Amino acid sequence: MFDLTTEQRTALESGDPVPCVLNQTECVVVRKDVFERMKRVAYDDCEWTREEMLALAAQTFEDADSAEAIE
């Protein structure tokens, strides 16, 4: 574990992220409730709709065509 400064504690209490370095690795500390909110927004584990699958397939084909044009 690591110690937080007064400023870092204040930032966390107000819900702000706190950048830090832990064992030479850049990290960001956030409150658990903030993390849970971020996780819900960033991660969607529901079934894909037909429209989403078709859009991904179309984008994949477009990307492949673009890559072939560059070569």
C-alpha positions, -999 to 999 in steps of 0.1 A, spaced: 0 0 0 11 36 -3 4 68 16 -17 96 1 -11 133 5 -37 156 19 -44 169 -16 -48 133 -30 -72 124 -2 -92 155 -8 -94 147 -45 -105 112 -39 -131 123 -14 -146 146 -41 -146 117 -66 -116 129 -87 -90 105 -100 -55 106 -84 -25 98 -107 3 80 -89 34 58 -96 36 24 -80 68 4 -86 76 25 -116 41 19 -131 19 48 -138 -15 43 -122 -47 62 -114 -65 57 -81 -103 62 -80 -130 56 -54 -147 22 -58 -181 38 -66 -165 59 -94 -147 28 -107 -180 8 -107 -197 36 -127 -168 37 -152 -169 -1 -156 -206 -1 -163 -201 25 -190 -170 10 -205 -180 -27 -204 -211 -41 -221 -215 -78 -219 -249 -80 -234 -257 -99 -266 -248 -82 -299 -276 -71 -320 -278 -80 -357 -271 -44 -366 -240 -42 -344 -226 -74 -360 -233 -62 -395 -217 -28 -387 -186 -46 -374 -184 -68 -404 -187 -39 -428 -160 -20 -409 -137 -51 -410 -142 -54 -448 -135 -17 -452 -104 -19 -431 -92 -49 -451 -98 -32 -484 -79 -1 -472 -50 -22 -461 -48 -40 -495 -49 -6 -512 -19 6 -492 2 -25 -500 
